[in-house]
Amino acid sequence: QVQVAESGGGLVQAGDSLRLSCTASARPFDSNSWTMAWFRQAPGKEREFVAAINWIGTITEYADSVKGRFTASRDGAKKSLVLQMNSLKPEDTAVYYCAAQAYGRASRLRTDYTHWGQGTQVTVSS
């Protein structure tokens, strides 16, 4: 059974920073085998791509709206995906979802990801 779990959401002010983490694990794969991504969904809107990193950790993709402000990375042991969010804006307010696929490319497409977390709320006040 695959388990994808996010952590780190919260309420911050515009201009602040926040760090989200996600782990994916399932036998026989461990977190080192997963290409992982962040998507977000604001009230009344479609779920949209935020960032992705391939399972090797060599390729990252970002949505234009977060490029230069958000950074996706794996931790030193590649056990989790980290999303460092800086210069947060009220329009970044959404539920952030972590998604995973085994050994895939760093895709922007929701349909490429086979496993999803429950989401974590990020609220940015103006």
Backbone as JSON, one array per atom type, in Angstrom:
{
  "sequence": "QVQVAESGGGLVQAGDSLRLSCTASARPFDSNSWTMAWFRQAPGKEREFVAAINWIGTITEYADSVKGRFTASRDGAKKSLVLQMNSLKPEDTAVYYCAAQAYGRASRLRTDYTHWGQGTQVTVSS",
  "N": [[0.85, -1.19, 0.0], [0.58, 2.17, -0.91], [1.76, 5.05, 0.64], [1.33, 8.42, 0.9], [2.29, 11.38, 2.32], [1.79, 14.64, 3.51], [3.19, 17.55, 5.12], [3.45, 20.58, 7.08], [1.92, 22.83, 6.37], [0.12, 25.98, 6.93], [-0.8, 29.16, 8.45], [0.23, 32.21, 7.23], [1.7, 35.49, 6.72], [1.6, 37.77, 3.93], [4.55, 37.8, 2.02], [5.98, 36.28, 3.77], [7.67, 33.13, 4.53], [7.35, 29.57, 3.96], [7.58, 26.07, 4.58], [7.04, 23.06, 3.06], [6.71, 19.53, 3.42], [6.98, 16.19, 2.1], [6.44, 12.73, 2.06], [6.8, 9.58, 0.43], [6.0, 6.2, 0.39], [6.17, 2.74, -0.22], [6.15, -0.69, -0.33], [7.56, -2.65, -2.99], [8.99, -0.33, -3.24], [10.86, 2.5, -2.07], [11.12, 5.85, -0.76], [13.12, 6.78, -2.4], [12.52, 6.0, -4.95], [10.56, 7.4, -6.18], [9.15, 9.75, -8.39], [8.15, 12.99, -7.68], [5.66, 15.47, -6.92], [4.15, 18.71, -6.45], [0.89, 19.91, -6.26], [-1.77, 22.32, -6.27], [-4.86, 23.51, -4.95], [-7.18, 25.95, -5.04], [-10.11, 27.4, -3.49], [-12.96, 26.8, -5.45], [-11.55, 26.54, -7.78], [-9.64, 24.77, -10.34], [-7.46, 22.0, -9.7], [-4.06, 22.7, -9.75], [-0.79, 22.52, -11.24], [2.26, 22.86, -9.43], [5.05, 22.3, -8.74], [7.64, 19.96, -9.6], [9.82, 17.13, -9.17], [12.2, 14.89, -10.44], [12.74, 11.31, -9.91], [15.41, 10.83, -9.55], [16.31, 13.21, -8.73], [17.41, 15.16, -10.29], [16.12, 16.75, -12.14], [13.94, 19.44, -12.21], [10.73, 21.01, -12.33], [8.72, 23.9, -12.68], [5.74, 25.78, -12.09], [4.91, 28.78, -13.85], [3.91, 30.75, -12.21], [5.08, 30.43, -9.75], [7.75, 30.31, -10.09], [11.04, 31.16, -9.23], [10.3, 31.88, -6.71], [9.49, 29.63, -5.3], [11.04, 26.57, -4.32], [11.74, 23.29, -5.13], [12.98, 20.33, -3.72], [14.93, 17.42, -2.86], [15.58, 15.89, 0.26], [18.75, 15.28, 1.95], [19.01, 12.47, 2.08], [17.19, 11.69, 0.24], [14.73, 11.02, 1.15], [12.46, 12.47, 1.42], [10.31, 14.93, -0.13], [10.78, 18.34, -0.42], [9.25, 21.49, -0.32], [10.15, 24.64, -0.55], [8.81, 27.66, 0.13], [8.92, 30.94, -0.65], [8.47, 34.51, -0.26], [5.65, 34.65, -0.16], [2.33, 35.02, -1.47], [-1.03, 36.32, -1.27], [-2.52, 35.03, -3.26], [-1.38, 32.56, -3.35], [-2.69, 31.03, -1.59], [-4.16, 27.99, -0.82], [-5.11, 24.5, -0.88], [-2.49, 22.33, -0.64], [-1.25, 19.65, -2.44], [0.59, 16.66, -2.39], [2.01, 14.53, -4.81], [2.79, 11.39, -6.35], [4.74, 9.22, -8.46], [6.02, 6.15, -9.61], [9.33, 6.14, -10.58], [8.93, 7.91, -12.72], [8.9, 10.68, -15.14], [9.51, 14.2, -14.45], [6.68, 15.41, -14.4], [4.09, 17.75, -15.44], [1.51, 17.05, -15.49], [-1.51, 16.09, -14.02], [-2.6, 13.58, -14.39], [-0.47, 11.89, -14.73], [0.4, 11.09, -12.3], [0.16, 8.67, -9.79], [-0.38, 8.35, -7.12], [-1.6, 10.06, -4.29], [-1.45, 12.52, -1.69], [-3.32, 13.62, 1.24], [-3.46, 16.32, 1.4], [-2.5, 19.65, 2.45], [-3.25, 22.61, 4.15], [-2.52, 25.86, 3.06], [-2.45, 29.14, 3.94], [-2.36, 32.48, 3.08], [-2.25, 35.6, 4.33], [-3.16, 38.98, 3.59]],
  "CA": [[0.0, 0.0, 0.0], [1.37, 3.39, -1.01], [1.39, 6.12, 1.56], [1.87, 9.74, 0.59], [1.91, 12.22, 3.45], [2.32, 16.0, 3.51], [3.2, 18.27, 6.39], [4.07, 21.89, 7.03], [1.04, 23.94, 6.02], [-0.2, 26.9, 8.01], [-1.23, 30.52, 8.15], [1.33, 33.16, 7.25], [1.4, 36.78, 6.11], [2.22, 38.0, 2.63], [5.97, 38.05, 2.12], [6.61, 35.27, 4.63], [8.09, 31.85, 3.93], [6.78, 28.35, 4.53], [8.25, 24.89, 4.05], [6.22, 21.86, 3.04], [7.43, 18.27, 3.23], [6.15, 15.07, 1.66], [7.11, 11.44, 1.93], [6.05, 8.52, -0.26], [6.61, 4.92, 0.68], [5.38, 1.56, -0.52], [6.97, -1.84, -0.7], [8.98, -2.74, -2.72], [9.68, 0.93, -3.47], [10.95, 3.45, -0.98], [11.01, 7.22, -1.24], [14.12, 7.06, -3.42], [12.06, 5.5, -6.24], [9.4, 8.15, -6.6], [9.08, 11.12, -8.92], [7.16, 13.61, -6.82], [5.22, 16.78, -7.37], [3.16, 19.46, -5.68], [-0.21, 20.59, -6.92], [-2.55, 23.07, -5.31], [-6.23, 23.77, -5.35], [-7.84, 27.04, -4.32], [-11.57, 27.24, -3.53], [-13.63, 27.12, -6.7], [-10.64, 26.45, -8.92], [-9.09, 23.47, -10.67], [-6.17, 21.68, -9.12], [-3.03, 23.12, -10.7], [0.59, 22.11, -11.01], [3.13, 23.82, -8.76], [6.45, 21.94, -8.94], [7.9, 18.52, -9.63], [11.22, 16.74, -9.21], [12.24, 13.48, -10.84], [13.11, 10.41, -8.82], [16.85, 10.92, -9.32], [16.57, 14.51, -8.11], [18.23, 15.97, -11.2], [15.28, 17.6, -12.98], [12.8, 20.08, -11.55], [9.83, 21.81, -13.16], [7.93, 24.83, -11.88], [4.74, 26.63, -12.72], [5.4, 30.15, -14.01], [3.42, 31.6, -11.11], [5.89, 30.25, -8.54], [9.16, 30.27, -10.46], [11.82, 32.2, -8.58], [9.86, 32.03, -5.31], [9.4, 28.3, -4.71], [12.1, 25.65, -4.68], [11.5, 21.88, -4.79], [14.23, 19.58, -3.58], [14.87, 16.23, -2.01], [16.52, 16.05, 1.35], [20.03, 14.63, 1.7], [18.86, 11.03, 1.91], [16.1, 11.53, -0.73], [13.61, 10.36, 1.79], [11.26, 13.28, 1.34], [10.29, 16.07, -1.03], [10.61, 19.59, 0.3], [8.89, 22.67, -1.11], [10.43, 25.87, 0.15], [8.0, 28.72, -0.48], [9.33, 32.26, -0.19], [7.73, 35.65, -0.81], [4.29, 34.17, -0.38], [1.32, 35.99, -1.84], [-2.39, 35.83, -0.96], [-2.97, 34.12, -4.32], [-0.81, 31.23, -3.11], [-3.59, 30.34, -0.67], [-4.74, 26.8, -1.44], [-4.7, 23.22, -0.32], [-1.35, 21.81, -1.41], [-1.25, 18.18, -2.5], [1.77, 15.95, -2.86], [1.68, 13.42, -5.69], [3.97, 10.55, -6.62], [4.68, 8.15, -9.45], [7.27, 5.39, -9.54], [10.36, 6.25, -11.61], [8.51, 8.67, -13.88], [9.52, 11.97, -15.42], [8.97, 15.3, -13.66], [5.56, 15.82, -15.23], [3.14, 18.77, -14.98], [0.17, 16.53, -15.7], [-2.1, 15.39, -12.89], [-2.9, 12.19, -14.74], [0.75, 11.07, -14.69], [0.69, 10.71, -10.92], [-0.71, 7.57, -9.4], [-0.66, 8.35, -5.69], [-1.8, 11.41, -3.8], [-1.67, 12.73, -0.28], [-4.6, 14.2, 1.63], [-3.38, 17.77, 1.26], [-2.24, 20.49, 3.61], [-3.75, 23.96, 3.87], [-1.63, 27.02, 3.15], [-3.24, 30.37, 3.88], [-1.5, 33.66, 3.1], [-3.07, 36.78, 4.55], [-2.58, 40.21, 3.01]],
  "C": [[0.88, 1.24, 0.0], [0.84, 4.4, -0.02], [2.11, 7.39, 1.15], [1.38, 10.68, 1.67], [2.59, 13.57, 3.38], [2.33, 16.54, 4.93], [3.75, 19.66, 6.15], [3.19, 23.05, 6.64], [0.79, 24.86, 7.21], [-0.68, 28.23, 7.51], [-0.05, 31.46, 8.29], [0.86, 34.47, 6.62], [2.1, 36.9, 4.76], [3.68, 38.4, 2.83], [6.72, 37.05, 2.99], [7.01, 34.04, 3.83], [7.44, 30.69, 4.67], [7.45, 27.17, 3.85], [7.32, 23.7, 4.18], [7.11, 20.64, 2.82], [6.47, 17.17, 2.83], [7.01, 13.82, 1.6], [6.19, 10.47, 1.2], [6.76, 7.21, 0.0], [5.64, 3.81, 0.34], [6.34, 0.44, -0.89], [6.63, -2.27, -2.12], [9.74, -1.43, -2.92], [9.83, 1.67, -2.15], [10.95, 4.85, -1.57], [12.03, 7.56, -2.32], [13.63, 6.72, -4.82], [10.96, 6.36, -6.85], [9.73, 9.49, -7.22], [7.92, 11.8, -8.19], [6.86, 15.03, -7.26], [4.29, 17.41, -6.34], [2.15, 20.06, -6.63], [-0.95, 21.38, -5.85], [-3.93, 23.33, -5.87], [-6.82, 24.83, -4.45], [-9.35, 26.83, -4.42], [-12.16, 27.67, -4.87], [-12.77, 27.02, -7.94], [-10.19, 25.01, -9.14], [-7.78, 23.25, -9.92], [-5.09, 21.98, -10.16], [-1.64, 22.69, -10.26], [1.38, 23.23, -10.35], [4.6, 23.52, -9.07], [6.59, 20.43, -8.95], [9.4, 18.28, -9.67], [11.28, 15.26, -9.54], [12.86, 12.63, -9.74], [14.61, 10.43, -8.53], [17.18, 12.23, -8.6], [17.34, 15.46, -8.99], [17.42, 16.95, -12.03], [14.12, 18.13, -12.16], [12.02, 20.91, -12.56], [9.01, 22.69, -12.22], [6.86, 25.5, -12.72], [5.3, 28.05, -12.81], [5.04, 31.02, -12.82], [4.28, 31.48, -9.85], [7.39, 30.27, -8.82], [9.9, 31.45, -9.84], [11.44, 32.42, -7.12], [9.84, 30.69, -4.58], [10.56, 27.45, -5.2], [11.75, 24.25, -4.19], [12.84, 21.17, -4.72], [13.97, 18.32, -2.78], [15.86, 16.46, -0.86], [17.75, 15.19, 1.09], [19.92, 13.13, 1.44], [17.75, 10.68, 0.93], [14.91, 10.81, -0.12], [12.33, 11.17, 1.71], [11.45, 14.38, 0.29], [10.01, 17.31, -0.21], [10.22, 20.68, -0.69], [9.12, 23.9, -0.24], [9.71, 27.0, -0.58], [8.38, 30.06, 0.15], [8.46, 33.33, -0.85], [6.29, 35.27, -1.12], [3.31, 35.31, -0.62], [-0.06, 35.45, -1.46], [-2.91, 34.84, -2.02], [-2.33, 32.74, -4.24], [-1.68, 30.41, -2.15], [-4.3, 29.19, -1.37], [-4.46, 25.6, -0.54], [-3.61, 22.66, -1.23], [-1.31, 20.29, -1.28], [0.09, 17.68, -3.01], [1.31, 14.77, -3.7], [2.95, 12.66, -6.03], [3.69, 9.56, -7.73], [6.03, 7.46, -9.42], [8.12, 5.62, -10.77], [9.98, 7.11, -12.81], [9.29, 9.95, -14.09], [8.87, 13.04, -14.55], [7.86, 15.97, -14.46], [4.72, 16.92, -14.57], [1.71, 18.26, -15.02], [-0.33, 15.76, -14.49], [-2.25, 13.9, -13.16], [-1.66, 11.3, -14.74], [1.05, 10.54, -13.29], [-0.35, 9.72, -10.42], [-1.11, 7.6, -7.93], [-0.65, 9.78, -5.17], [-1.93, 11.42, -2.28], [-3.02, 13.4, -0.03], [-4.61, 15.71, 1.51], [-3.11, 18.48, 2.57], [-2.59, 21.94, 3.24], [-2.64, 24.99, 4.06], [-2.49, 28.26, 2.96], [-2.29, 31.55, 4.04], [-2.4, 34.88, 3.23], [-2.37, 38.02, 4.01], [-2.31, 41.26, 4.08]]
}
